[in-house]
Amino acid sequence: MSVAWIGSQAVSLTVAIQEAARLLVSSRCPVFSVDSDVHGSRSAIAMAERLGAVYDHVNGCDLVNEVALFTDNGGFFTTPGETRRRADMIVIIGDIPVAHHEILLSWTTASPDLTSPGKRAWFHLHGSGSAPGRDHIARQVKARTIVADLSLGGVIAAVRALLAGRRVSQTLPGIEAFASALAKASFPVFVFSGHSDDPHSIVMLQGLIADLNKSRRATTLFLPSDDGAWGMVLTSLWMTGFPPRTSFSTGLPIYDPVLCDIDRMLAEKEADLHVWISERHAEEPPRRRGIPLISLARTDHPAARASVTIRIGTAGRDHDGVFYSSRIGTLTAVEASARSDLPMVTDVMRQLADALPEREGLPC
């Protein structure tokens, strides 16, 4: 089975690497879209630095609001382990991705052991704009709901106002029970995810937590909408000091979530070469006329309109990988489940670095 193509013509990996290197050398403004494990992300970011390129995650538009919470606002945060052990009240905020339901369910069978003995109190805040089946996990953990005909941010704002003794325009059924449980709780934790459809809710939630911390202890647990993508965010942070949507065009890393929006750059033709790196089989690179595409993907066929396509393995499947895990709140090693000879992203990046005129190896 072929592992590389130039256009639709199957070629050897070496020939494809040489053609990709030629395109990289001739580019004045390349952009990298990356979806890989920690090792693959490190090598892709190092290559972007070498070339003075812009890089972002493949799903950067979904990540930008989650990242903005930390870059623009900050807040109070804890870990899953701390939540399991200490929280005697857990408040689910809006929709939680299905991938995180298991960890929430596991807390229903454990009692907090570092606070007052007894069962946890569960609540769920959500608005009218939540997705269908929004209360699925809330029903499973038997959480009491606080809901109104408002956006999620509006519901949180109403709760914040009522707890501060202010009036609101709508009634919130169940707010009395919520306020009573909150007053009795030793360590309430508010669990939330990205809420890309309502980014203001994240900021309002942290405002609520700040209010509570003036007189007591409360915090939040952040569960990323995509653990794999959040692993790249952390990798980018320790390598450059900035999250994705960072540019090396001046030689130093510059973070700008608007100027370095790769979808925008491609649409407005500010970039002249797109390097697409995606280990997820279902992902397809965007098709942009007039902009050459180098595609590294877990695919059995050349990408449409790609100048070069290289078939790569998937971390955790074809080879060992390192990923971020929300369950433990840090990175975890994952062994290959069906080991193969498909090249890793790191291997391809190293070969590309060797094929560039300077022949300077990547720093990692």
C-alpha positions as CSV (number, residue, x, y, z in Angstrom):
1,M,0.0,0.0,0.0
2,S,1.3,3.4,-0.9
3,V,2.3,5.8,1.8
4,A,3.0,8.9,-0.2
5,W,1.7,10.7,-3.3
6,I,2.6,13.7,-5.4
7,G,-0.7,14.9,-6.7
8,S,-2.5,11.6,-7.4
9,Q,0.7,9.7,-8.3
10,A,2.1,7.2,-5.8
11,V,5.7,7.8,-5.0
12,S,8.3,6.7,-2.4
13,L,8.4,8.5,0.9
14,T,11.9,9.8,0.0
15,V,10.6,11.4,-3.2
16,A,7.6,12.9,-1.4
17,I,9.9,14.4,1.3
18,Q,12.0,16.0,-1.3
19,E,9.0,17.6,-3.0
20,A,7.6,18.8,0.3
21,A,10.9,20.3,1.2
22,R,11.0,22.1,-2.1
23,L,7.6,23.6,-1.5
24,L,8.6,24.7,2.1
25,V,11.8,26.4,0.8
26,S,9.9,28.3,-1.8
27,S,7.2,29.5,0.6
28,R,7.2,33.0,2.1
29,C,4.4,32.4,4.5
30,P,3.6,28.8,5.3
31,V,1.0,27.8,7.9
32,F,0.7,24.6,9.9
33,S,-2.5,23.0,11.0
34,V,-1.6,20.3,13.6
35,D,-3.5,17.5,15.2
36,S,-1.1,15.1,16.8
37,D,0.1,13.8,20.2
38,V,2.6,15.6,22.3
39,H,5.6,14.3,20.4
40,G,4.1,15.1,17.0
41,S,3.1,18.5,18.1
42,R,6.6,19.3,19.4
43,S,8.2,18.4,16.1
44,A,5.6,20.3,14.1
45,I,6.0,23.4,16.2
46,A,9.8,23.1,15.9
47,M,9.5,22.9,12.1
48,A,7.2,26.0,12.1
49,E,9.9,27.8,14.1
50,R,12.6,26.7,11.6
51,L,10.5,28.1,8.7
52,G,9.1,31.2,10.3
53,A,5.6,29.8,9.9
54,V,2.3,30.2,11.7
55,Y,0.8,27.2,13.5
56,D,-2.6,26.3,15.0
57,H,-4.5,23.2,15.9
58,V,-6.7,21.7,13.2
59,N,-9.7,22.6,15.3
60,G,-8.4,26.0,16.4
61,C,-11.8,27.7,16.1
62,D,-13.1,25.4,18.8
63,L,-10.1,25.9,21.0
64,V,-9.9,29.7,20.9
65,N,-12.6,30.4,23.6
66,E,-11.1,27.8,26.0
67,V,-7.6,29.3,25.5
68,A,-9.0,32.8,26.0
69,L,-10.2,31.9,29.5
70,F,-6.5,31.6,30.5
71,T,-4.9,34.2,28.3
72,D,-7.5,37.0,28.8
73,N,-9.3,36.3,32.1
74,G,-7.8,33.7,34.4
75,G,-9.8,32.1,37.2
76,F,-9.9,29.5,40.0
77,F,-9.1,25.9,39.0
78,T,-8.6,22.6,40.6
79,T,-7.8,19.0,39.4
80,P,-10.0,15.9,39.0
81,G,-8.2,14.2,41.9
82,E,-8.9,17.1,44.2
83,T,-12.5,17.2,43.1
84,R,-13.0,13.5,43.8
85,R,-11.5,13.7,47.2
86,R,-12.7,17.1,48.5
87,A,-15.8,18.3,46.7
88,D,-19.0,17.9,48.7
89,M,-21.0,19.8,46.2
90,I,-20.5,19.5,42.4
91,V,-22.3,21.9,40.0
92,I,-22.3,20.8,36.3
93,I,-22.2,23.9,34.0
94,G,-24.0,23.5,30.7
95,D,-23.1,20.6,28.4
96,I,-20.2,18.3,29.2
97,P,-18.7,16.3,26.3
98,V,-19.6,12.6,26.4
99,A,-16.0,11.7,26.7
100,H,-16.0,13.1,30.3
101,H,-19.2,11.5,31.5
102,E,-17.4,8.4,32.8
103,I,-15.3,10.5,35.2
104,L,-18.4,12.3,36.5
105,L,-20.2,9.0,37.0
106,S,-17.3,7.6,38.9
107,W,-17.7,10.3,41.5
108,T,-21.3,9.2,42.4
109,T,-20.0,6.1,44.1
110,A,-17.3,7.8,46.2
111,S,-17.8,10.1,49.1
112,P,-15.6,13.1,49.8
113,D,-13.0,12.1,52.4
114,L,-11.4,15.4,53.2
115,T,-14.5,17.4,54.1
116,S,-17.5,16.7,56.3
117,P,-18.8,13.1,55.8
118,G,-21.9,12.5,53.7
119,K,-23.0,12.3,50.1
120,R,-22.2,14.9,47.5
121,A,-24.8,17.4,46.4
122,W,-25.2,17.6,42.7
123,F,-26.7,20.5,40.7
124,H,-26.9,21.4,37.0
125,L,-27.0,24.9,35.5
126,H,-28.1,25.1,31.9
127,G,-29.8,27.5,29.5
128,S,-32.3,27.3,26.7
129,G,-29.5,27.2,24.1
130,S,-28.1,23.9,25.3
131,A,-27.9,20.9,22.9
132,P,-30.6,18.2,22.8
133,G,-30.1,15.6,25.5
134,R,-28.3,18.2,27.6
135,D,-29.5,16.8,30.9
136,H,-28.4,13.2,30.1
137,I,-25.4,13.2,32.5
138,A,-27.4,15.3,35.0
139,R,-30.0,12.6,35.1
140,Q,-27.4,9.9,35.6
141,V,-25.8,11.6,38.6
142,K,-29.3,12.7,39.9
143,A,-28.5,16.4,39.8
144,R,-31.1,19.0,40.6
145,T,-31.4,21.5,37.7
146,I,-31.5,25.2,37.6
147,V,-32.8,26.3,34.2
148,A,-34.4,29.4,32.6
149,D,-35.3,30.7,29.2
150,L,-31.9,32.4,28.9
151,S,-28.5,31.6,27.5
152,L,-26.1,29.6,29.7
153,G,-24.3,32.9,30.5
154,G,-27.6,34.5,31.4
155,V,-28.5,31.7,33.8
156,I,-25.1,32.0,35.5
157,A,-25.4,35.8,35.7
158,A,-28.9,35.4,37.2
159,V,-27.6,33.0,39.8
160,R,-24.7,35.3,40.6
161,A,-27.0,38.3,41.0
162,L,-29.5,36.3,43.3
163,L,-26.7,35.0,45.5
164,A,-25.5,38.7,45.9
165,G,-29.0,39.7,47.0
166,R,-29.9,41.5,43.7
167,R,-33.1,41.3,41.7
168,V,-33.4,39.5,38.3
169,S,-36.1,39.7,35.7
170,Q,-36.8,36.0,35.6
171,T,-37.5,33.4,38.3
172,L,-35.1,30.5,38.7
173,P,-36.9,27.4,40.0
174,G,-34.8,25.6,42.5
175,I,-32.5,28.5,43.4
176,E,-33.4,28.4,47.0
177,A,-32.3,24.7,47.3
178,F,-29.1,25.6,45.4
179,A,-28.3,28.6,47.7
180,S,-29.0,26.5,50.8
181,A,-26.7,23.6,49.6
182,L,-24.0,26.2,48.7
183,A,-24.1,27.7,52.1
184,K,-23.6,24.3,53.8
185,A,-20.9,23.1,51.4
186,S,-17.3,23.0,52.5
187,F,-15.8,22.7,49.1
188,P,-18.1,23.3,46.1
189,V,-16.6,22.6,42.6
190,F,-18.2,23.9,39.4
191,V,-17.4,21.6,36.5
192,F,-17.4,23.1,33.0
193,S,-16.2,22.6,29.5
194,G,-15.4,24.9,26.5
195,H,-18.9,26.2,25.6
196,S,-17.7,27.5,22.3
197,D,-21.3,28.5,21.5
198,D,-21.5,30.8,24.6
199,P,-18.0,32.0,25.5
200,H,-19.3,34.7,27.9
201,S,-20.6,31.9,30.2
202,I,-17.0,31.0,31.0
203,V,-16.2,34.5,32.1
204,M,-19.4,34.9,34.0
205,L,-18.7,31.6,35.8
206,Q,-15.3,32.8,37.0
207,G,-16.9,36.0,38.2
208,L,-19.4,33.9,40.3
209,I,-16.5,31.9,41.8
210,A,-14.6,35.1,42.6
211,D,-17.6,36.4,44.4
212,L,-17.9,33.2,46.5
213,N,-14.2,33.2,47.3
214,K,-14.5,36.6,49.1
215,S,-16.1,34.8,52.1
216,R,-15.5,31.1,51.5
217,R,-13.8,28.5,49.4
218,A,-15.0,27.5,45.9
219,T,-13.4,26.6,42.6
220,T,-13.9,25.1,39.1
221,L,-12.8,22.0,37.2
222,F,-12.1,22.6,33.5
223,L,-12.7,19.6,31.3
224,P,-11.4,20.4,27.7
225,S,-13.8,19.8,24.8
226,D,-10.9,17.8,23.2
227,D,-8.2,16.2,25.4
228,G,-6.0,15.7,22.3
229,A,-6.2,19.4,21.3
230,W,-5.5,20.5,24.9
231,G,-2.4,18.4,24.8
232,M,-1.1,20.5,21.9
233,V,-2.0,23.7,23.8
234,L,0.1,22.6,26.7
235,T,3.0,21.6,24.4
236,S,2.9,24.9,22.7
237,L,2.9,26.7,26.0
238,W,6.1,25.0,27.3
239,M,7.9,25.4,24.0
240,T,7.0,29.0,23.2
241,G,5.3,30.5,26.2
242,F,2.1,30.9,24.1
243,P,-0.8,28.7,23.0
244,P,-1.5,27.8,19.3
245,R,-2.2,30.6,16.8
246,T,1.3,31.7,17.2
247,S,3.6,33.0,14.5
248,F,7.4,32.8,14.0
249,S,7.4,35.3,11.2
250,T,9.8,37.7,13.1
251,G,12.0,34.9,14.4
252,L,10.4,35.1,17.9
253,P,7.0,33.6,18.8
254,I,4.1,36.1,18.5
255,Y,0.7,35.0,19.8
256,D,-2.3,36.7,18.1
257,P,-5.6,34.7,17.9
258,V,-7.0,36.9,15.1
259,L,-4.0,37.5,12.9
260,C,-2.9,33.9,13.3
261,D,-6.2,32.4,12.5
262,I,-5.2,30.0,9.8
263,D,-8.7,29.7,8.3
264,R,-8.8,33.4,7.9
265,M,-5.3,33.6,6.5
266,L,-6.1,30.9,3.9
267,A,-9.4,32.6,3.0
268,E,-7.7,36.0,2.5
269,K,-4.7,34.4,0.8
270,E,-2.2,35.7,3.4
271,A,-0.6,32.3,3.4
272,D,1.1,30.7,0.4
273,L,1.5,27.1,1.6
274,H,-0.7,25.0,4.0
275,V,0.8,22.1,5.9
276,W,-2.0,19.9,7.3
277,I,-1.0,17.3,9.9
278,S,-3.9,15.2,11.2
279,E,-3.7,11.8,12.8
280,R,-7.5,11.4,12.9
281,H,-8.7,9.4,10.0
282,A,-12.0,11.3,9.6
283,E,-10.3,14.7,9.2
284,E,-10.0,16.2,5.7
285,P,-7.9,19.3,4.9
286,P,-9.8,22.4,3.6
287,R,-9.6,22.9,-0.1
288,R,-8.2,26.3,-1.1
289,R,-7.6,27.1,-4.7
290,G,-4.3,28.5,-5.6
291,I,-2.6,27.6,-2.3
292,P,-0.4,24.5,-2.3
293,L,-1.2,21.8,0.3
294,I,1.1,19.3,2.0
295,S,-1.1,16.8,3.8
296,L,0.1,14.4,6.5
297,A,-2.9,12.3,7.4
298,R,-4.0,8.8,8.4
299,T,-5.4,8.1,4.9
300,D,-5.5,5.4,2.2
301,H,-5.6,7.9,-0.7
302,P,-4.1,11.2,-1.7
303,A,-5.9,14.3,-0.3
304,A,-7.9,16.2,-2.8
305,R,-5.9,19.0,-4.5
306,A,-2.9,18.2,-2.3
307,S,0.5,18.8,-3.9
308,V,2.0,16.2,-1.5
309,T,0.2,13.6,0.6
310,I,2.1,11.4,3.2
311,R,0.3,8.7,5.0
312,I,1.2,8.7,8.7
313,G,0.5,6.5,11.7
314,T,-1.8,7.4,14.6
315,A,-0.3,7.8,18.1
316,G,-1.8,5.2,20.4
317,R,-2.7,3.0,17.5
318,D,0.2,2.6,15.1
319,H,2.9,3.7,17.6
320,D,3.2,4.7,21.2
321,G,2.0,8.2,22.1
322,V,1.7,10.8,24.8
323,F,-1.6,12.6,25.4
324,Y,-3.3,14.9,27.8
325,S,-5.8,13.1,30.1
326,S,-8.6,15.0,31.8
327,R,-9.0,12.0,34.2
328,I,-5.6,12.6,35.8
329,G,-5.2,16.3,34.9
330,T,-1.8,15.7,33.2
331,L,0.0,13.9,30.4
332,T,-0.2,10.1,30.0
333,A,1.7,7.6,27.9
334,V,-0.4,5.3,25.6
335,E,0.9,2.1,24.1
336,A,0.2,1.3,20.4
337,S,-2.9,-0.9,20.1
338,A,-2.1,-2.1,16.6
339,R,1.5,-1.4,15.9
340,S,2.4,-0.7,12.3
341,D,5.3,0.6,10.1
342,L,3.6,3.8,9.1
343,P,5.8,6.8,9.8
344,M,5.3,9.0,12.8
345,V,4.9,12.8,12.5
346,T,8.2,13.2,14.3
347,D,9.9,10.9,11.7
348,V,8.5,12.9,8.8
349,M,9.5,16.2,10.4
350,R,13.0,15.1,10.9
351,Q,13.4,13.9,7.3
352,L,12.0,17.2,6.1
353,A,14.5,19.1,8.3
354,D,17.3,17.0,6.8
355,A,16.1,17.7,3.3
356,L,16.1,21.5,3.8
357,P,19.1,23.3,2.3
358,E,20.6,24.2,5.7
359,R,20.4,20.5,6.8
360,E,20.0,21.6,10.4
361,G,18.2,19.1,12.6
362,L,15.2,20.0,14.7
363,P,15.8,20.9,18.3
364,C,13.4,18.2,19.5
